[in-house]
Amino acid sequence: MTTEMPTPDAESYADPPAAATAGRSRRRALIAAVAALVVAGAGGYLLYDRPSPAPAPTGTAQRPTATEKVVRGDLVEEVRAFGPVRFSGDRGIKNQIRGIVTWTPARNSGIGRGEKLYAVDDKPVILLRGKLPAWRAFAPGMADGRDVLALEENLAALGYTGFTVDDEYSQKTAAAVKRWQKAIGLPATGKIELGRVVFASGPVRVGKTVARPGDAVEPGAEILRISSAAQHVAVEIPIAEQDLAVKGAKTTIMLPDGSETPGSIASVGAGKLNKDGESVVPVSVRVSDPDALKDVQNTDVQVVLKRIEARDVLSVPVTALLPADRGGYAVQVVQGTRVRLVPVKTGAFADGRAEISGSGLTEGMRVGVPKL
């Protein structure tokens, strides 16, 4: 979580960027809380064992109990969320052929173009590739259409050619259909009844079999539930951090074995209340390498969303910031036995760190922080 702290003296110290979102308001509140802790208690510098709220003169400040390095690099805001691995595009397959179910595939089976989805009366229903559902029978003389084009593209991809691939069901198309029918054990009629082929956008995975061999089925009965073979991770992001959830944004997916794999945000849903009553935004994360999650089932994985707040800047832990005597903030720079207060100008805040700039500050210097 990123925090952000406005400076008391607006004339001497710059405020954070005007484009700050609701998430940054929450971070400003946290920064204010940190400042309150620093100045709270006996003498106002309890965390640094200081007797007075006023900073000591340069070179005479008491040595802090702990120090951290000034670091140069990018300030990155990130949100981590856990969620289950799911298969995309779950949907039901409804039968259009009256008869008795004689075969169904096993759960988690993968089925590709030209392969059998299920069988009725010992005749296969075949999966083909296409975006338009099969909505009519195929036969010579039928009206031209996109479904005809999809059928011919599949026939050609399966090796049944001899026709022009277009949206016309010609006699040459029918001849190729006969060869295909004979090869898969169907009567070679050159016609395809409604329901004999099912179109899907790609290979599918069988999630559930609804009908069993021996069941009598009518048109409209659900036989299977299938999904895409592709997987995604479903997570919920706090609504205050929804500006990180942008479609297409890159993510990192942390797997149960400790390894990482890249991903990207596929979709962002509308804000809602989750089961714990928290305001969240549903996010679907696509996996860049489909094989990375092939062995990950029935468990949650962690998704990390990041955004660079500032590039190549000096930063210190937020807890290193002290109130300066003229407003704004300062840090205690520790060099050997010498401790001095250096006024700083703050910039971006991310992941518990604050961007700073000030006279003589360089990478690698050590600054005082509370000992936790």
C-alpha positions as CSV (number, residue, x, y, z in Angstrom):
1,M,0.0,0.0,0.0
2,T,1.3,3.5,-0.9
3,T,1.1,6.4,1.4
4,E,1.3,10.1,0.7
5,M,2.0,13.1,3.0
6,P,1.2,16.7,2.1
7,T,3.7,19.2,3.3
8,P,2.7,21.9,5.9
9,D,4.4,24.7,4.1
10,A,3.0,24.9,0.6
11,E,5.2,27.8,-0.4
12,S,8.4,26.1,0.5
13,Y,7.6,22.5,-0.2
14,A,5.7,21.0,-3.2
15,D,2.5,19.2,-2.7
16,P,1.9,15.8,-4.4
17,P,0.7,15.9,-8.0
18,A,-2.8,17.2,-8.6
19,A,-3.9,14.0,-10.4
20,A,-3.9,12.0,-7.1
21,T,-6.8,9.6,-6.9
22,A,-8.9,8.4,-4.0
23,G,-6.3,5.8,-3.2
24,R,-3.8,8.5,-2.7
25,S,-6.1,10.3,-0.2
26,R,-5.9,7.2,2.0
27,R,-2.1,7.2,1.7
28,R,-2.0,10.8,2.7
29,A,-3.9,9.9,5.8
30,L,-1.3,7.2,6.6
31,I,1.5,9.7,6.1
32,A,-0.2,12.0,8.6
33,A,-0.5,9.2,11.1
34,V,3.2,8.4,10.7
35,A,4.1,12.0,11.3
36,A,1.8,12.0,14.4
37,L,3.7,9.0,15.7
38,V,7.0,10.7,15.2
39,V,6.1,13.8,17.1
40,A,3.9,12.0,19.7
41,G,5.0,11.2,23.2
42,A,7.4,12.8,25.7
43,G,9.3,15.6,24.1
44,G,7.8,15.0,20.6
45,Y,10.7,12.8,19.3
46,L,10.1,9.7,21.4
47,L,11.0,7.4,18.5
48,Y,14.4,9.1,18.3
49,D,14.8,9.6,22.1
50,R,14.9,13.4,21.6
51,P,14.0,15.7,24.5
52,S,12.4,18.4,22.4
53,P,10.1,18.7,19.4
54,A,12.4,21.3,17.9
55,P,15.2,19.9,15.7
56,A,18.7,20.1,17.1
57,P,21.3,22.4,15.4
58,T,23.2,20.8,12.5
59,G,25.9,18.5,13.7
60,T,24.6,18.2,17.3
61,A,21.6,15.9,16.9
62,Q,21.5,12.8,18.9
63,R,22.4,9.7,17.0
64,P,19.2,7.7,16.0
65,T,18.7,4.2,17.2
66,A,18.5,2.8,13.6
67,T,19.4,3.9,10.1
68,E,18.4,3.0,6.5
69,K,20.1,3.9,3.2
70,V,19.1,6.5,0.8
71,V,18.2,4.5,-2.4
72,R,18.1,5.6,-6.0
73,G,15.6,3.9,-8.3
74,D,12.0,3.7,-9.4
75,L,9.2,4.1,-6.8
76,V,6.7,1.5,-7.6
77,E,3.2,1.2,-6.2
78,E,1.8,-2.3,-6.0
79,V,-1.3,-4.2,-4.9
80,R,-1.3,-7.9,-4.1
81,A,-4.4,-10.0,-4.3
82,F,-5.1,-13.7,-4.0
83,G,-7.6,-15.5,-6.3
84,P,-8.5,-18.9,-7.8
85,V,-7.3,-20.2,-11.2
86,R,-10.2,-20.7,-13.5
87,F,-10.8,-21.8,-17.0
88,S,-12.2,-19.0,-19.3
89,G,-15.5,-19.0,-21.2
90,D,-17.6,-21.6,-19.3
91,R,-20.7,-22.5,-21.2
92,G,-23.2,-25.3,-21.7
93,I,-23.5,-27.4,-24.8
94,K,-27.1,-28.1,-25.7
95,N,-28.0,-31.1,-27.8
96,Q,-30.1,-30.6,-31.0
97,I,-30.5,-34.3,-32.0
98,R,-33.3,-36.5,-30.6
99,G,-32.0,-39.9,-29.4
100,I,-30.1,-41.8,-26.7
101,V,-26.7,-40.6,-25.5
102,T,-24.1,-43.3,-26.1
103,W,-20.9,-41.6,-25.2
104,T,-19.6,-38.6,-23.3
105,P,-16.0,-37.4,-22.6
106,A,-14.3,-37.6,-19.3
107,R,-14.1,-34.4,-17.1
108,N,-11.1,-32.3,-17.9
109,S,-10.7,-33.8,-21.3
110,G,-9.4,-31.6,-24.0
111,I,-11.2,-31.6,-27.4
112,G,-9.9,-30.0,-30.5
113,R,-11.1,-29.2,-34.0
114,G,-12.6,-32.2,-35.8
115,E,-12.8,-34.3,-32.6
116,K,-15.9,-35.9,-31.0
117,L,-17.7,-33.9,-28.3
118,Y,-20.3,-36.6,-27.5
119,A,-22.4,-39.2,-29.3
120,V,-26.1,-39.7,-29.8
121,D,-27.4,-43.1,-31.2
122,D,-23.7,-44.0,-31.6
123,K,-23.1,-41.2,-34.1
124,P,-20.6,-38.4,-33.1
125,V,-21.3,-34.7,-32.6
126,I,-18.1,-32.9,-33.8
127,L,-16.4,-29.8,-32.6
128,L,-15.4,-27.3,-35.3
129,R,-13.8,-23.9,-35.0
130,G,-15.9,-20.7,-35.5
131,K,-17.5,-17.8,-33.7
132,L,-21.0,-18.1,-35.1
133,P,-23.1,-20.9,-33.5
134,A,-24.4,-23.6,-35.9
135,W,-28.1,-22.5,-36.3
136,R,-29.3,-24.5,-39.4
137,A,-28.7,-27.6,-41.4
138,F,-26.1,-27.6,-44.2
139,A,-27.1,-28.8,-47.7
140,P,-26.6,-27.9,-51.4
141,G,-28.8,-25.0,-52.4
142,M,-28.9,-23.4,-49.0
143,A,-28.6,-19.6,-48.7
144,D,-25.0,-18.3,-48.6
145,G,-23.8,-17.3,-45.1
146,R,-21.0,-16.9,-42.6
147,D,-21.8,-20.4,-41.2
148,V,-21.1,-21.9,-44.6
149,L,-17.8,-20.1,-44.7
150,A,-16.8,-21.4,-41.3
151,L,-17.7,-24.9,-42.2
152,E,-15.6,-24.8,-45.4
153,E,-12.7,-23.3,-43.5
154,N,-12.8,-26.3,-41.1
155,L,-13.1,-28.8,-43.9
156,A,-10.0,-27.3,-45.5
157,A,-8.1,-27.3,-42.2
158,L,-9.0,-30.9,-41.7
159,G,-7.7,-31.8,-45.2
160,Y,-11.0,-32.1,-47.1
161,T,-10.5,-29.7,-50.0
162,G,-11.5,-29.5,-53.7
163,F,-13.8,-26.4,-53.4
164,T,-13.4,-22.7,-53.1
165,V,-13.5,-21.5,-49.5
166,D,-16.3,-19.0,-49.5
167,D,-19.8,-18.6,-48.1
168,E,-21.5,-20.8,-50.9
169,Y,-22.4,-24.4,-50.2
170,S,-21.7,-25.8,-53.7
171,Q,-21.7,-29.4,-55.0
172,K,-17.9,-29.4,-54.5
173,T,-18.5,-28.5,-50.9
174,A,-21.0,-31.4,-50.6
175,A,-18.4,-33.8,-52.1
176,A,-15.9,-32.8,-49.5
177,V,-18.5,-33.2,-46.8
178,K,-19.2,-36.8,-48.0
179,R,-15.5,-37.7,-47.7
180,W,-15.4,-36.2,-44.2
181,Q,-18.6,-38.0,-43.2
182,K,-17.3,-41.4,-44.3
183,A,-14.1,-40.8,-42.4
184,I,-15.9,-40.2,-39.1
185,G,-18.5,-42.9,-39.4
186,L,-21.5,-41.0,-40.6
187,P,-23.7,-41.7,-43.6
188,A,-22.1,-40.0,-46.6
189,T,-25.0,-37.8,-47.6
190,G,-23.3,-34.5,-48.3
191,K,-25.7,-32.9,-45.9
192,I,-25.2,-32.0,-42.3
193,E,-28.2,-32.0,-39.9
194,L,-28.6,-29.3,-37.3
195,G,-26.7,-30.3,-34.2
196,R,-24.2,-32.6,-35.8
197,V,-21.4,-29.9,-35.5
198,V,-20.7,-27.5,-32.7
199,F,-18.7,-24.3,-33.3
200,A,-16.3,-22.9,-30.6
201,S,-13.5,-20.3,-30.9
202,G,-10.8,-22.8,-30.1
203,P,-10.0,-26.1,-28.3
204,V,-12.2,-26.7,-25.3
205,R,-11.9,-28.4,-21.9
206,V,-14.8,-30.5,-20.6
207,G,-15.7,-29.1,-17.2
208,K,-18.8,-31.3,-16.5
209,T,-20.9,-34.0,-18.1
210,V,-24.6,-33.3,-17.5
211,A,-26.1,-36.3,-19.5
212,R,-24.8,-39.8,-19.1
213,P,-24.7,-42.7,-21.6
214,G,-28.2,-44.2,-21.8
215,D,-30.0,-41.0,-21.2
216,A,-32.7,-40.1,-23.7
217,V,-32.3,-36.5,-24.9
218,E,-34.4,-34.1,-26.8
219,P,-33.4,-30.9,-28.7
220,G,-32.4,-28.2,-26.2
221,A,-31.1,-30.6,-23.5
222,E,-27.8,-29.7,-22.0
223,I,-25.2,-32.4,-22.5
224,L,-21.9,-30.9,-21.3
225,R,-20.4,-27.8,-19.8
226,I,-17.2,-26.7,-21.5
227,S,-14.7,-23.9,-21.2
228,S,-11.8,-22.6,-23.1
229,A,-8.5,-24.4,-22.6
230,A,-7.0,-21.1,-21.6
231,Q,-6.9,-20.2,-17.9
232,H,-7.2,-17.0,-16.0
233,V,-6.9,-15.8,-12.4
234,A,-10.0,-14.1,-10.8
235,V,-9.0,-11.6,-8.1
236,E,-10.7,-8.7,-6.3
237,I,-8.9,-5.4,-5.9
238,P,-9.9,-2.8,-3.1
239,I,-11.9,-0.1,-4.8
240,A,-9.5,2.5,-3.5
241,E,-6.8,0.9,-5.7
242,Q,-8.9,0.5,-8.8
243,D,-6.7,3.0,-10.7
244,L,-4.2,0.1,-10.9
245,A,-6.7,-2.2,-12.6
246,V,-6.5,-1.1,-16.2
247,K,-7.3,-3.5,-19.1
248,G,-4.1,-4.6,-20.7
249,A,-1.9,-3.7,-17.8
250,K,1.0,-6.1,-17.1
251,T,0.9,-8.2,-13.9
252,T,3.0,-10.8,-12.1
253,I,1.4,-14.1,-11.0
254,M,3.1,-15.8,-8.0
255,L,2.7,-19.6,-8.2
256,P,2.4,-21.9,-5.2
257,D,5.9,-23.3,-5.7
258,G,7.4,-19.8,-5.4
259,S,8.0,-19.2,-9.1
260,E,6.6,-16.3,-11.1
261,T,4.9,-16.0,-14.5
262,P,3.7,-12.9,-16.4
263,G,0.1,-12.0,-17.0
264,S,-2.1,-9.1,-18.1
265,I,-5.5,-7.8,-17.1
266,A,-8.1,-9.2,-19.4
267,S,-11.2,-7.5,-17.9
268,V,-12.3,-5.2,-15.1
269,G,-15.7,-5.6,-13.6
270,A,-18.0,-3.1,-11.8
271,G,-17.4,-2.3,-8.2
272,K,-19.3,-4.3,-5.7
273,L,-19.4,-5.5,-2.1
274,N,-17.6,-8.8,-1.5
275,K,-18.7,-11.5,1.0
276,D,-16.9,-9.6,3.8
277,G,-18.7,-6.4,3.0
278,E,-15.7,-4.7,1.5
279,S,-15.8,-2.5,-1.6
280,V,-13.9,-4.3,-4.4
281,V,-13.4,-4.4,-8.1
282,P,-13.4,-7.9,-9.8
283,V,-10.4,-8.3,-12.1
284,S,-9.7,-11.2,-14.5
285,V,-6.0,-11.8,-15.2
286,R,-4.9,-13.6,-18.4
287,V,-1.8,-15.8,-18.2
288,S,0.8,-15.0,-20.8
289,D,2.2,-18.6,-20.8
290,P,-0.8,-21.1,-20.8
291,D,1.5,-23.9,-19.7
292,A,2.5,-22.1,-16.5
293,L,-0.8,-23.0,-14.8
294,K,-1.5,-26.4,-16.3
295,D,-0.7,-28.1,-13.0
296,V,-2.3,-25.5,-10.7
297,Q,-5.8,-26.4,-9.7
298,N,-8.0,-26.1,-6.7
299,T,-5.7,-23.5,-5.1
300,D,-5.3,-19.7,-5.0
301,V,-2.4,-17.8,-6.5
302,Q,-1.2,-14.3,-5.9
303,V,-1.4,-11.5,-8.4
304,V,0.8,-8.4,-8.2
305,L,-0.3,-5.2,-9.9
306,K,2.3,-2.5,-10.2
307,R,2.5,1.1,-11.4
308,I,5.7,3.3,-11.4
309,E,5.1,6.5,-9.5
310,A,8.5,8.0,-10.1
311,R,11.5,7.0,-12.1
312,D,15.2,7.2,-11.0
313,V,14.7,9.2,-7.8
314,L,16.2,9.2,-4.4
315,S,13.9,7.8,-1.7
316,V,13.9,6.9,2.0
317,P,11.4,5.0,4.2
318,V,8.4,7.2,5.1
319,T,9.4,6.8,8.8
320,A,12.7,8.7,8.1
321,L,10.7,11.9,7.6
322,L,10.8,14.4,10.5
323,P,8.9,17.7,10.9
324,A,11.3,20.6,10.1
325,D,11.4,23.6,12.3
326,R,10.2,25.9,9.5
327,G,7.6,23.5,8.2
328,G,7.9,20.7,5.7
329,Y,10.2,17.8,6.5
330,A,13.8,16.8,7.2
331,V,15.8,13.7,7.5
332,Q,18.6,12.9,9.9
333,V,21.7,12.2,7.9
334,V,24.2,10.0,9.7
335,Q,27.9,10.1,8.6
336,G,30.2,8.3,11.0
337,T,29.7,9.9,14.4
338,R,28.1,13.0,12.9
339,V,24.4,13.5,12.7
340,R,22.8,16.4,10.9
341,L,19.3,17.4,9.9
342,V,18.8,18.1,6.2
343,P,15.5,19.8,5.0
344,V,14.0,17.8,2.1
345,K,11.3,18.3,-0.5
346,T,9.0,15.3,-0.9
347,G,7.6,13.9,-4.1
348,A,5.9,10.6,-4.9
349,F,5.1,8.0,-2.2
350,A,5.0,4.3,-2.9
351,D,5.4,1.0,-1.0
352,G,6.3,2.8,2.3
353,R,8.9,5.0,0.7
354,A,9.0,8.7,-0.1
355,E,10.8,10.5,-2.9
356,I,13.1,13.2,-1.5
357,S,15.5,15.9,-2.8
358,G,17.7,18.1,-0.7
359,S,21.1,19.8,-0.5
360,G,23.9,17.3,-0.5
361,L,21.8,14.2,-0.5
362,T,23.3,11.2,-2.4
363,E,22.6,7.6,-3.0
364,G,24.0,5.4,-0.2
365,M,23.8,7.9,2.6
366,R,22.3,6.7,5.8
367,V,19.3,8.4,7.5
368,G,17.7,7.8,10.9
369,V,14.6,5.8,11.3
370,P,12.7,4.5,14.3
371,K,13.9,1.1,15.7
372,L,11.0,-1.3,15.4
